[in-house]
Amino acid sequence: MVFTESIQVDTNRELDVVNITGRIEEVVSESGITNGLVNVFVKGSTCAIVALEYEPGLIKDLGSILERIAPGEEDFDYLHQQRWNDYNGHSHIRSSILGCSITVPLVDNTLALGTWQQIVLVELDVRKRNREVIVTVVD
């Protein structure tokens, strides 16, 4: 059996990190599936889905590291900017590094996450957005 549902996530700014674990757990509960896999996928090429400890210091560290790996437009001349003039070439690069989905085992109706792991959406675009996250539960 496969159960799929979309959830909407509003973000406020670049590097906004939104904990969506509870919303995913609600979808899992609605699915009626107790054992299987849960895939969480965000539509868009300037955002990411990751598992991390949702803690203020770590969230700031994530932003700092991403700035070192793929600096903003003011610090690097992205060819993407030359084509589209949207100042988000770094957002696309960061998304490709972090990834747009995660798959988590579902065991006895519980996401098999570690003690401190939460599933989060990371906004990487230079403006606030409304993101569609597709949650698929497979038994």
N, C-alpha and C positions, 0 to 999 in steps of 0.2 A: 504494500500500500504506500502511496505517496500523497502527502498533504502539503499544499503550498499556500502561503498567505503573504501579502505585502504589508509592510508597516511604513509610515511616513516619519521622517526625522527632520526637524528643523534645526539648522545650525545658525550661529550668530556671526562667526568670523573665521578667518584662517586660523588653523591649529586649534579650533574648538574640538574638544574630545567629549563625546556623549556616550554615557554608559547605557547600553541597550539590552543588557542581560535580562532584566525583568520582563521586558516586552517579548523577548525570544522565549522565555519560559512560559509566558501566557499562550503563545502560538503552539508550543509543544503540548501544553495542557489541552488546548482546543482540538489538537490533532487526534487525540485518543491513542496515539502510538506510545508504547512504553519502552521499547528497545529498538535501537537502530542508529541512524546518523542524522544530524541536523546540519544543514548547510545554510550559511548566512552570506548573502551576496548583495553588494550595493551597486546600483546602476550609476555609472558616471566614471569619468577618467581623471577626476581631480579630488577623489576621496578614497578612504581605505577602511577596511574592517580588520581589526586585530584583537588578540587577547593579551591583556596586560593587567597589572595591579592598578586599579583606579584610585590613585593617590596623588595629591597635588604636586608633590616634589617630582614624582616620576613623569607626570604630565608635562611639567616645565622642562624636565630633562629631555623628553622626547622632542619637543619643539627645538631645543638648543642643538641637539644632534642632527635633526633634519636640516637645520640652517647650515650646519657645517658640511653635510653631505651634498645638499642641493640648495645653495644660497639663493636668496631672492633676486629679482630682476635687477635691482640696483647694484648688485655685486657680481653679476655674471651676465654675459650677452647670449641669451638663448635664441637660437634660430627660430623657434616657435614664435617669439615676439615679432620677429621681422615679417612673418607671414600673417599673423592674426591681430597684432597690436592689442592683446588682452592681458598682458603682464602676468601670465600664470604658467609659463613654461616650467618653472620650478615645481608647481603644483602637480603637473603631469608626471614629472620625474619622481617626485616623492611617492605618488600613488603607485607607480610601477614598482618601486622598491618595497613598499609595505604590502601591497596586494589588495584586491577588491573582495576577497571572500575568505571564509574560514569554515572548516568542517569539524564538528565536535561529536564524539560518541554520546549516545543517549542510553543510559543504563537505569533500569527500574524507574522510568519517568523523570530522571534527573540528568541534567547536562553534566558530563564527566569532566568538569573543570577543576583545576587545582584550588587549594584553599583561598588563594589571593587572586585568582584569575577572574576577570570579567571580560565580556565581549563589548568592544567599543567601536563606534564610528569616529573616524578622524577626518575632520573637514580640512582639506588642503587647498581649496580654492581661495582666491583673494577677496571673496565677498560671501555674505550669508546665502544659504541655499536651503531648499527643501529637497531632501533625498528620499528616494524609494529604496527600501531594503526588502529583498525577497528572502523569506525564510522557507526552506523546504525540509520536511521531516520525512524520512524514508525508513520503513521497517525492514 
